[in-house]
Amino acid sequence: MKQIFTLIIVFAAGMGLSVEAGLLGPLGETVGHMSATLCIFLVGGLLLSLALIFAPTRALPQLFSQPRWMLTGGVLGPVYVVIITTATPILGVGTTMVAILFGQIATGLLLDHFGAFGVPRQRVDRYRTGALFLIAIALFLIH
């Protein structure tokens, strides 16, 4: 039951990413892609700061004692948002999201296969490869 609930939450988050792309594309065209990205991260940072006040546990001191490579993920968020802000007006929301999905699945399969970053190893098999191939076909057809 926990897995089903988690899948529903992740599905809803994916829907939110499409809405975000739909909002960011026009905003980026109007105020500039970097300004739109900064706006998104400022609003998000403020909301997270408020949420952190009410969080049951806070581990900020431990955050900075972690290996530095773990903190490099913070670079990927702005890069991702600039890319969807720039790509959405050109490709449309659907194509942008399928292209992102393809990249996410391809990379996710590699990370799982090799157990990178401490995730549990899950070998890439023909079913997973087939699923990635179907997403590639979807990208070809939707574009």
trRosetta pair geometry for C-beta under 8 A, 3 or more apart (Angstrom, degrees):
i j d omega theta_ij theta_ji phi_ij phi_ji
1 4 5.7 -52 -152 33 37 112
1 5 6.4 35 152 -17 67 106
2 5 5.8 -56 -149 39 31 111
2 6 6.2 32 153 -19 65 109
3 6 5.6 -55 -145 39 31 112
3 7 6.3 35 154 -22 65 104
4 7 5.7 -53 -150 34 30 112
4 8 6.6 32 151 -20 63 104
5 8 5.7 -53 -152 33 32 113
5 9 6.5 32 151 -17 65 105
6 9 5.6 -53 -149 36 34 112
6 10 6.2 32 153 -17 67 107
7 10 5.7 -55 -143 40 31 110
7 11 6.1 38 154 -24 65 105
8 11 5.6 -50 -147 34 30 115
8 12 6.5 30 153 -18 63 104
9 12 5.7 -55 -151 36 31 111
9 13 6.5 34 149 -21 64 104
10 13 5.4 -49 -149 34 35 115
10 14 6.5 41 150 -21 64 101
11 14 5.6 -52 -154 33 32 114
11 15 6.7 35 147 -19 63 101
12 15 5.5 -48 -152 32 37 115
12 16 6.5 42 147 -22 64 102
13 16 5.3 -50 -153 33 36 117
13 17 6.7 42 148 -24 65 97
14 17 5.6 -45 -152 27 36 113
14 18 7.0 36 151 -16 63 99
15 18 5.8 -53 -157 33 37 110
15 19 6.6 35 147 -16 67 104
16 19 5.5 -53 -148 38 37 111
16 20 6.1 42 151 -24 68 104
17 20 5.4 -49 -146 34 33 116
17 21 6.4 36 153 -20 64 101
17 84 8.0 -114 179 -123 90 167
17 97 7.0 129 112 -121 105 105
17 100 7.8 -137 150 105 136 154
18 21 5.7 -50 -149 34 33 112
18 22 6.4 34 151 -18 64 105
18 93 5.7 81 -165 173 85 118
18 97 5.2 -1 -98 -85 93 148
19 22 5.5 -55 -150 38 33 114
19 23 6.4 28 153 -15 66 107
20 23 5.8 -60 -149 40 30 107
20 24 5.9 24 158 -18 68 113
20 40 7.5 77 -161 -133 111 135
20 84 7.4 48 112 116 96 147
21 24 5.8 -56 -134 40 28 107
21 25 6.3 39 164 -31 63 102
21 84 4.6 -93 -112 173 96 121
21 85 7.9 -140 -137 -73 60 42
21 88 4.8 169 173 -89 92 136
21 93 5.1 135 104 -130 117 87
21 96 5.7 178 -171 98 147 138
21 97 6.4 -153 23 -64 162 93
22 25 6.4 -43 -146 19 23 112
22 26 7.9 8 163 2 53 101
22 88 6.9 -160 -87 -169 32 142
22 93 4.9 -5 -74 -88 86 140
23 26 7.0 -72 -166 43 31 96
23 27 6.1 23 151 -14 69 120
24 27 5.4 -64 -141 45 34 113
24 28 5.7 37 161 -24 72 108
24 36 5.4 122 -155 154 79 130
24 37 7.7 56 -152 -76 123 60
24 40 6.7 -7 -99 -60 115 139
24 81 6.8 -135 -140 -169 159 84
24 84 6.1 65 79 109 141 97
24 85 4.3 -91 151 -99 113 83
24 88 6.5 112 81 20 88 149
25 28 6.0 -59 -149 35 22 109
25 29 6.5 21 154 -17 60 107
25 84 7.6 -85 -63 147 82 72
25 85 6.3 -178 -86 -151 41 45
25 88 3.2 -109 -78 97 122 121
25 89 4.5 156 -174 -49 106 76
25 93 7.3 -114 -16 -72 143 82
26 29 5.5 -53 -146 36 35 113
26 30 6.3 30 156 -18 67 109
26 89 7.2 127 -71 -83 46 107
27 30 5.8 -63 -151 39 30 108
27 31 6.1 -23 173 25 70 108
27 36 4.2 127 117 -122 104 120
27 39 7.1 -110 164 59 139 146
27 85 7.3 -67 75 -140 91 108
28 31 7.0 -73 -122 58 22 73
28 32 6.6 -49 -161 127 59 19
28 33 4.1 35 -158 -99 116 61
28 35 7.8 153 -122 61 56 77
28 36 4.0 -88 -78 14 69 154
28 37 7.6 44 -97 -33 107 77
28 85 3.8 130 -60 174 150 105
28 86 6.5 -116 150 -70 155 47
28 88 7.9 117 35 49 131 109
28 89 7.2 -136 76 -16 109 123
29 89 5.4 105 -61 -76 123 156
30 36 8.0 102 55 -71 82 115
31 35 4.3 -108 135 95 104 133
31 36 5.7 135 70 -58 106 80
31 39 7.5 56 90 -24 151 138
32 35 4.2 77 69 12 99 109
32 36 6.7 -170 87 -11 48 85
33 36 5.8 -53 -146 36 30 111
33 37 6.4 30 155 -18 64 106
33 82 5.7 80 152 -149 112 76
33 85 4.6 141 -145 114 88 123
33 86 5.1 17 -119 -69 150 86
34 37 5.6 -54 -148 37 33 113
34 38 6.3 36 152 -20 66 104
34 82 6.8 11 -91 -114 59 112
35 38 5.6 -51 -147 36 32 112
35 39 6.4 38 152 -23 64 103
36 39 5.6 -51 -151 32 32 115
36 40 6.6 32 152 -19 64 104
36 85 5.1 157 90 -143 132 142
37 40 5.8 -53 -151 34 33 111
37 41 6.5 21 156 -9 66 108
37 78 5.8 84 171 -152 128 82
37 81 4.7 131 -127 112 96 116
37 82 5.0 -15 -72 -74 150 74
37 85 5.9 -113 -60 -9 90 155
38 41 6.0 -63 -147 43 31 104
38 42 6.0 33 156 -22 68 108
39 42 5.8 -55 -144 35 27 110
39 43 6.3 22 160 -13 64 108
40 43 6.2 -59 -149 40 26 106
40 44 6.1 23 155 -15 63 114
40 81 5.8 -158 75 -162 149 148
41 44 5.4 -53 -137 44 33 113
41 45 5.8 39 159 -25 66 106
41 77 7.4 113 -100 126 113 120
41 78 6.4 -11 -60 -89 145 94
41 81 7.3 -172 -48 40 98 166
42 45 5.7 -53 -143 35 26 112
42 46 6.5 26 156 -18 61 104
43 46 5.9 -56 -151 35 29 110
43 47 6.4 26 153 -15 64 108
44 47 5.7 -57 -147 39 31 109
44 48 6.1 28 157 -16 67 108
45 48 5.8 -55 -142 40 29 109
45 49 6.2 35 155 -24 63 105
46 49 5.6 -52 -148 32 30 114
46 50 6.6 29 154 -15 63 103
47 50 5.8 -55 -152 37 33 110
47 51 6.3 31 151 -18 66 107
48 51 5.4 -53 -143 39 35 113
48 52 6.1 42 154 -28 66 103
49 52 5.6 -50 -148 29 30 115
49 53 7.1 40 150 -27 59 96
50 53 5.8 -45 -161 18 37 115
50 54 7.4 9 153 3 63 104
51 54 6.2 -73 -160 48 37 96
51 55 6.3 59 143 -53 71 95
52 55 5.1 -30 -144 -1 39 123
52 58 6.3 79 -176 -110 92 111
55 58 5.7 113 83 -70 118 80
59 62 4.4 -33 171 40 100 118
59 63 6.3 127 114 -41 79 82
60 63 5.2 -38 -151 10 40 123
60 64 7.6 22 164 -7 64 96
61 64 6.9 -68 -166 37 34 96
61 65 7.0 23 147 -14 66 113
62 65 5.5 -65 -151 39 43 111
62 66 7.1 62 152 -43 69 90
63 66 6.3 -47 -172 2 33 114
63 71 8.0 91 167 -91 86 110
66 70 4.7 -64 141 58 125 141
66 71 6.8 137 84 -43 112 93
67 70 5.2 100 72 -7 80 102
68 71 5.7 -58 -162 33 48 111
68 72 7.3 64 144 -40 70 91
69 72 5.6 -33 -161 1 46 120
70 73 7.0 -27 172 -2 47 107
71 74 5.9 -15 173 3 69 116
72 75 5.5 -28 -176 13 66 116
72 76 7.6 70 136 -22 70 94
73 76 5.5 -46 -162 22 52 117
73 77 7.5 60 148 -27 70 92
74 77 6.2 -40 -158 16 40 113
75 78 6.9 -66 -167 41 38 99
75 79 6.4 32 148 -16 71 117
76 79 5.6 -63 -148 43 35 113
76 80 5.9 41 156 -25 71 108
77 80 5.8 -57 -149 34 26 112
77 81 6.4 18 158 -14 64 108
78 81 5.7 -56 -142 39 34 108
78 82 6.2 35 159 -19 68 104
79 82 6.0 -54 -148 36 28 109
79 83 6.4 28 154 -19 63 108
80 83 5.8 -61 -152 36 28 111
80 84 6.5 15 158 -10 66 105
80 100 7.9 79 -154 -134 99 122
81 84 6.1 -55 -143 40 32 102
81 85 6.0 35 156 -22 65 110
82 85 5.6 -57 -145 38 28 114
82 86 6.2 21 158 -14 64 111
83 86 6.0 -62 -146 42 27 105
83 87 5.7 13 163 -11 67 118
84 87 5.8 -59 -128 46 31 104
84 88 5.7 42 171 -37 67 107
84 96 5.8 106 -136 168 79 133
84 100 7.0 5 -85 -67 108 141
85 88 6.6 -42 -137 18 17 111
86 89 7.6 -74 -177 32 29 96
86 90 7.3 3 147 1 63 119
87 90 5.7 -77 -157 48 42 107
87 91 5.2 -6 168 14 87 119
87 96 4.8 137 115 -114 114 114
87 99 7.6 -109 165 66 152 143
88 91 6.6 -68 -118 55 22 84
88 92 6.9 -12 -165 171 57 8
88 93 5.7 24 -145 -84 103 59
88 96 5.0 -44 -90 -26 65 164
91 95 4.1 -122 164 89 105 122
91 96 4.8 133 83 -57 125 81
91 99 7.2 -32 165 -1 164 139
91 143 7.3 -42 -153 -120 101 93
92 95 5.0 78 64 18 93 102
92 96 6.6 -163 87 -8 44 93
93 96 5.8 -65 -147 41 26 111
93 97 6.0 21 161 -18 67 111
94 97 6.0 -62 -148 37 25 106
94 98 6.4 18 159 -14 64 108
94 142 5.6 -130 136 -178 112 130
95 98 5.9 -56 -144 39 31 107
95 99 6.2 32 157 -19 66 107
95 139 7.3 90 -150 -149 72 70
95 142 5.4 -179 -91 123 73 106
95 143 5.1 94 -130 -92 123 75
96 99 5.9 -58 -149 38 28 110
96 100 6.3 27 154 -17 64 108
97 100 5.6 -53 -146 38 32 112
97 101 6.1 38 152 -23 65 105
98 101 5.3 -49 -145 36 33 116
98 102 6.4 40 153 -23 64 100
98 135 7.0 -179 -170 -172 86 84
98 138 5.6 -137 -153 121 132 104
98 139 4.8 176 133 -93 116 75
98 142 5.3 112 11 53 162 151
98 143 7.9 -135 75 -45 131 88
99 102 5.7 -48 -150 31 32 113
99 103 6.7 29 152 -13 63 104
99 139 5.8 100 -81 -133 62 122
99 143 8.0 69 -60 -69 106 121
100 103 5.8 -58 -152 40 33 109
100 104 6.1 33 152 -20 68 108
101 104 5.6 -55 -144 38 30 112
101 105 6.1 26 160 -16 67 107
101 135 6.1 -133 117 -158 106 130
102 105 6.1 -57 -144 38 26 105
102 106 6.2 25 159 -18 63 110
102 132 7.4 96 -147 -158 73 76
102 135 4.9 170 -96 133 79 117
102 136 6.1 97 -131 -81 128 61
102 139 5.4 -13 -45 -49 144 143
103 106 5.9 -55 -141 38 28 110
103 107 6.2 18 163 -9 64 111
104 107 6.2 -64 -147 44 24 103
104 108 5.8 27 156 -23 64 114
105 108 5.5 -55 -139 39 28 114
105 109 6.2 33 160 -23 64 103
105 131 7.1 -126 -175 120 141 103
105 132 5.5 -178 125 -104 120 85
105 135 5.8 114 41 21 154 168
106 109 6.1 -55 -153 31 25 110
106 110 6.8 22 151 -14 60 106
106 132 5.9 99 -84 -144 72 127
107 110 5.7 -56 -152 37 36 111
107 111 6.2 34 153 -18 69 106
108 111 5.7 -54 -144 38 32 110
108 112 6.1 30 156 -16 66 107
109 112 5.8 -55 -145 40 29 111
109 113 6.0 33 155 -26 65 109
109 124 5.1 67 176 -99 107 115
109 128 5.6 145 -124 159 121 125
109 129 7.8 118 -166 -78 157 56
109 132 6.4 -50 -22 -62 155 135
110 113 5.6 -53 -142 33 29 114
110 114 6.4 0 167 6 64 109
110 116 7.3 18 125 -3 78 135
110 124 7.7 -3 -81 -50 41 135
111 114 6.7 -73 -145 51 23 90
111 115 7.9 59 165 -117 55 2
111 116 4.4 -90 -142 49 71 114
111 117 6.6 -14 -157 24 113 108
111 119 5.9 52 147 38 100 142
112 115 7.4 19 -172 -73 29 42
112 119 6.3 -73 -100 114 55 129
112 120 7.6 2 -144 87 77 63
112 121 6.9 111 170 -153 57 36
112 122 4.2 -34 171 53 114 97
112 124 7.3 118 85 -62 103 78
113 121 7.1 22 -179 -156 19 80
113 122 6.9 -62 -77 81 42 56
113 123 5.9 58 -130 -136 75 38
113 124 4.5 -24 -86 -20 125 97
114 121 7.2 -90 133 -118 10 95
115 118 7.3 2 165 -133 83 11
115 119 6.0 -157 -151 74 50 65
115 120 6.7 -55 -120 170 93 16
115 121 3.8 -43 -63 -71 108 87
116 119 6.5 10 67 28 54 102
124 128 5.0 -120 -148 84 68 134
124 129 6.1 84 166 -54 103 89
125 128 5.5 95 49 14 63 99
125 129 7.0 -123 105 0 32 95
126 129 5.5 -55 -140 44 34 112
126 130 5.9 42 155 -26 66 106
127 130 5.5 -51 -145 35 28 114
127 131 6.5 31 152 -21 62 102
128 131 5.6 -48 -148 32 33 113
128 132 6.6 34 152 -16 63 103
129 132 5.7 -54 -152 36 34 112
129 133 6.3 38 149 -21 65 106
130 133 5.4 -53 -148 36 33 115
130 134 6.4 35 153 -20 65 102
131 134 5.7 -52 -150 34 32 112
131 135 6.7 33 151 -18 63 102
132 135 5.7 -52 -152 34 34 111
132 136 6.6 38 148 -20 64 102
133 136 5.5 -51 -152 33 35 115
133 137 6.6 37 148 -19 65 101
134 137 5.4 -48 -149 34 36 113
134 138 6.4 42 149 -22 65 102
135 138 5.3 -48 -148 35 36 117
135 139 6.5 41 150 -22 65 100
136 139 5.6 -49 -150 33 33 113
136 140 6.5 35 150 -18 64 103
137 140 5.5 -53 -150 36 34 113
137 141 6.2 27 154 -15 68 109
138 141 5.8 -58 -142 42 29 107
138 142 5.9 20 162 -14 67 112
139 142 6.2 -57 -135 41 25 103
139 143 6.0 20 164 -17 62 114
140 143 6.3 -64 -145 37 21 105
